[in-house]
Amino acid sequence: METSVQNEKKRIPIISVKGIKKAFGDIQALKGVDFELQVGEVMGLLGPNGAGKTTLIRILTTLLKPDAGEATIAGFNVQKHPQSVRSVIGLAGQYATVDEELTGMENLLMIGHLSHLDKATTRNRAGEMLERFSLTEASSRIVKNYSGGMRRRLDVAASLLMRPLILFLDEPTTGLDLRSRTEMWNIIRQFKNDGTTVLLTTQYLEEADQLADTICILDNGEIVARGTSAELKKQIRGGVLHVTIADLSKLELAAKLVSSLNSQNPEVDAVLGLIKLSVTDGTISLVDAVRKLDENKIQIADIALQRPNLDDVFLTLTGHKTSEKKIEPPKKSSLLKKLAMGGRN
């Protein structure tokens, strides 16, 4: 049975973010972000490109200073005690930053050396990481001959070499094929089972749904919703109306007619002829939609009122899809991000 002291420790957030703001010239990347993350949780920070996810990660990992607000990591203030923060975190960014001219093993040995681990400890941990990430057979191969999925796994292995309490994964499956993405998901699930605290940024709704205990939706530099996947989906009480029309030339008119049912902007797929409209108040029925379209002589190929998924939640809350591009300040990516996490034993 857990003691009250143990329960109290679980309630103390390992990550606390309060009022974090950051601007790049006229671009307001973050407009006052607040959240907490408990020990051993996996939190999904969900949002489209340019929402501010990477900017926030760079601030929390001491690579960028905020304009306002404060954040603590494992009790350490990020701005006042950056070295202490670096001693307890690991970071894997959007793109693998391993040295392509070295082997997999040499990459990990270099990280261990630059982080001041002794040779024996470095080699033992490197071997453990290579085995854990199914890279043992490829450990003596030059990294430039690795597949994209193998590079990502090696990148995460390097981030874990120092056995961090908290792991930051910034869109870890970007650019991966389905098989490699599934492998990465399994690895993240292992972190969760091991009790590692993970902050995961992603623009893949399914990824957040599959992996995260809690989800924060970040849009235009602000958190617009937070909760478990189930809690977020409940925000769309009536579900989502899906209408597919037969004549694509009438798609624009059909979208306007469907939108008039509740004055919300629908999502339109011009290729499939699909119109999706969030039904939050429960007042719209299939009959309403059929009647409206039939009055305007628009033939329906398919129509259904479906339960919402995270994609529907995001569309309802933000008015656009996670795949829509936004302007984001340029990001630097180099091996230095790994070295910044070093300097501890």
N, C-alpha and C positions, 0 to 999 in steps of 0.2 A: 504494500500500500504506500502511495506517495505521501510524503510529509507535507505540512503546510509550507515549510521552507522551500521545498522543491517546487511546489505549485507557485509560490511567490516568484521564484526565479524565472519560471516559464512566462510570467506575466510582464517581466521587464523586457522592453524591446531591445533587440540587439542592433537594430537600425532605427534611428529616429530622425525624421526630416521635418523641418519647420520653416515655412515661408521662403524657400529657396527661389531666388530670382537670378536670371542671367540674360544679358542682352549682348548682341554683336552688332554694334552700330544701331541701325533702326530696327533690326530684327529682335523681337522679344522672344527668345528661345524658351525661357521659363518665367512664369508670371506669378509665382508664389505657390510652390508645391509642398504639400504636407502629407506624410504617411508614416506608419510604424510597421516594423516587421519583427516577429517574434523568433526566438531561437528554434532552429530546425524546420522553419517554414520555407516553402517555395512560393515566392510572389511573382506573378506575371505582370510586367509593366507593358501594357498593350497600347499600340498606337501606330499611325501611319508614318512614313518617312517624313522627317521634318517636324514631328510632334514635340521633340525635345528629349527623347529617350536617351540618346547617346550623350548629349550635353549633361544630363543629370548623372549618368554613370561616371563620366569623367570628373564631375565635381565630387561625388562620393568616394572615388578612388584616389583623390588628392591630385589629379592631373590638371585640374582647372579650378580657379577660384570663383565662387559665386559673387554676385553684386550685393546680395542681401540674404538674410536668413542664416540658419545654422543647421548643421547635421552632426550627429554622433554615431560612431561605429564601435560597438562593443564597449561603450562608455567613454570613448575618446572623441574629443572634438576634432572634426576633420580639418579645420583651419588652424587650430592652435597646436594640435599634436599629430601632424601628418605622418611622421615616422612610426608612431605607435599604431596608427591606423593601418599603415602598410604592412605591419608585422602580423596582422590577423586576417588579411584579405588576399584573394586571388582574383585575377581578371583575365577573361578571354573576350577579345573584342569582336567586331563584325567580320574581320578578315584575319586569317591565320598570319602570325608575324614571326614564324620560325625562320631560321636561316636555311635557305634552299640549297646552299653549297655544302652543308654539313649532313651527316647521317642523323637518323632519329635519336640514337643514343648520344651522339655528340652534342646535339641541341640541348638535351636534358642535363648533360654533364656541365655544359657551359653555364646554364642557368644556375645550377647548384654552386658552381665555383664563384660566379659573380654575386651570389647571395650569401657567400661566406660559409657554406657548409663544408665539412671536411670531406675528403675524397671517398672514404669508405661509406659514409652516410649517403653522399650524393649518388654513388653507384648503386647502392642497395635500393634507394628510393626510385631511382631511374628505372631499374629493373622491374620494380613493383608497378610503376605507372605504365610501362610498356606492356606488361602482361595484362593489366586491368583494362587497357584500351585496345587489346588485341593487336598490338604492334610489335610483338617480340620477334616474329619472323622477318619483319621489315626493318628492324632496329639498325642494321648495318648498311642499309640502302640510303643513297643520297636523297634528300627530301624533295628535290625538284622532280624526282621520278615518282613521287607519291600521288595518289588521287586526291581530289578535293576533300573527300570525306576523311581520308587518312591524315591530311594536314590539319584539319579541324580537330581531330582526336588528339593529335600530338600537341596542338596549341593548348587544349584544355589540360592535357597531362602536365605540360609545363607550368600551367597556372596552379596545379595542385601539388607540385613538387614540395612546396614549403608547408603543406598540410594546413591550409588556412581554415579559420573558423567560418568565414563567409566567402562565398564564391559569386562573383558578378559575371554573368553571361550576357553579352550584348549581341542579340540576334545570332545565336550560335549556329543556326541551321541555314542562314542566308546562302543561297547559291548551291545548296546541296541537292542531290537527287533524292528520290523517295526512300531508297534503301539506306543511304547515308543519314538522312534525316531521322529515320526510324531508329537507327543505331544510336544516334545522339540522344534521342528521347530516352532510350533504355539506360544510357549512361547517367542522364539527369535523374532518372528514377532511382538509380543506385545511390546517388548523393543524398536524395531524400530519405532513403531507407537507412543510410548511415548517420542521419541526423545533421547533415551539413545544411546550413542556412544558405539559400540560393535566391538571388535577385535576377530574374530572367526578363530581358526585354525582347519583344517580338512583335511582328506585324502579322503573324499567322494566328488567326483566331483558334484554329484547331489545336495549335501548340499550347496556347494558354489554357484551353479547355482540358487538355489531356494531363498537363503537368502541374499547374499552379493550385496551391491551397487557397490563395486569395488573388484577386485580380484588381489592378488599378488601370482605368482607361485614361490615357493621357492624350489630349488633343489641343493643338495650338498653344502648347506651353502650360496647360492647366489640367488637373485631374478632374474629370467630369463625372466619374462614378467609381465606386469601389465595392468589393464584396466577393463572395464565392461565385463560381460560375452559375450555380442554381439561383442565388439571390439576384444576380444581375438579369437573368432570363425572366424572373418573375416581374421585372419592371415593365415588361410588355405583356399586359394582362390578356389581351384578346388574341394574341398571336400575330401572324403575318399573312396577308393576303397575297397569293401567287396567281397571277393571271398571264396566260400565254395566248397571244392572238395569232390567227392564221395568216393574216395579210400584213407583212412588215411595213408596207407603205402607209398603214394607218396606225403605226405604233405611237407616233407623237400625239395624235389625237386621243388614242386610247389612254395614254399616260395622263393626259390632262383630265380626262373624264374620271379615271380612277382616283386621281389626286383630289378631285372635287368632293369625293365622298367624306373626307375628313380634313381637307385643307393642308395635308402634309405632302412633302415632296417624295415621290416614290423613287425606288431604284429601278433603272431601266437597262436591260441587256438587249442591245440592238441586234446582236447576232441570233440570239434564241427567241427574240420577240417576247421576252419575259418582263413583266412588271411586278415589283414587290412593294407592298405598302404596309407599313406597321399599323396595326389596329390596337390602339392602347385603351380605348374607352369601351370596347365591346359593343358599340352601337352599329357597326357595319356587318352585314351578313352577305353571304354569297349571292343571295337573291338581289340585294341592292346593286351589286356589281354587274350581275348578269343583265338586270333590267336597264341599267344606265348604258351599257355597251350595245345592247340589242336595239334600244331606241335610236342609236346612231349607226345602225347597220354594220356593226363590227363583230365579225365572227370570232368566237372563242375556241381555241384549240384545247385548252385545259384550264381549270380553275380549282383552287383549293385554299383552305384556311389552315395554315400549319402552325405548329408550336414553334416559338422562336428559338434560334440558336444565338451564339455570341455575335455572329455577323449581323444578325437582325438588331441585337442590342446596340451594337456600335453605330449602325446606320441610324437608329432612332435617336440616340443621344447626341450624335455629332452632325447628322445630315449628310454624311458621305461614307465611303468605304475605306477600310484600312489600306487598300492598295493605291489610293490616290496619292500622287506625289505632291510634296510641298518643298519650299526652299528651306534648306538647312545649311548652317554655316559649315565651311569645309572642315574635315576632320583629319587629324594627323594619325598615321598608323605606322608604328615601327617597333622594333624589338625593345626599345626603351621602355615601353609599357610593362614588359615583363620585369625589366631590371628595377623599375620603380617599386615593384612589389618586394624586392629583395632586401638584403641587409639584416636578416634575422636568422636565428638558429632554431 
